[in-house]
Amino acid sequence: MNVLAIGAHPDDIEFGCGGSLIKYAKAGHSIYLLVLTDGSGGGSPATRRREQERAAKFLHAKDLFWGAFRDTELPLNQELIRQIEAVVKKVRSDIVFVHYYDDTHQDHRHVSSCTISASRYSRNVLFYEGPTTQNFSPSVFIDIDHHLEKKLASLKAHTSQVMKTNIEGLSILEIAKSSAHFRGIQGRVKSAEGFVPLRLFINVAENLL
């Protein structure tokens, strides 16, 4: 299968669904990433691009696509829908992962809303959570216990962002690890990522997750 993960900024994908992407890649599926800004609002654009490229290797991504939008200024319009749709069609995605639509960051909200339109012909669309997500109640869980450390390594690749959590003394790695254990408890495993499905097509003859 072709799996596409979409994020507004560098490091969004790694936090939201990095463990699941690693699991899919290990199972032989093709991983593609679309990052719509260079994260310039959180640091040097060149640095953040290099960090994202390094993180993509941990996720075994076949390709990394970049949007041409400014950080904090992602529009809620046809232009964003068209850019996302172009990548969805190019990789012929079987599964799309994207931000949950209830989020305090406007970029995350807009990417989520535009992806709903851009992925309207995709069978499987799953919303992931991030540190700024609100009212997230997952009903789909993917066990990432054997892939948690590599997920954390992919987040650590974003060196300039690790301590930028706006919570004194707490790194993004600690938040991601706590979240994985909490979602794991909900899903009755040690570590998991949780998702809210827009659509989830299960073929009983295959192991989708």
Secondary structure, 3 states (H helix, E strand, C coil): CEEEEEECCCCHHHHHHHHHHHHHHHCCCEEEEEEEECCHHHCCHHHHHHHHHHHHHHCCEEEEEEEEECCCCCCCCHHHHHHHHHHHHHHCCCEEEEECCCECCHHHHHHHHHHHHHCCCCCEEEEECCCCECCCCCCEEEECHHHHHHHHHHHHCCHHHCCCCCCCCCCHHHHHHHHHHHHHHHHCCCCEEEEEEEECCCCCCCCCC
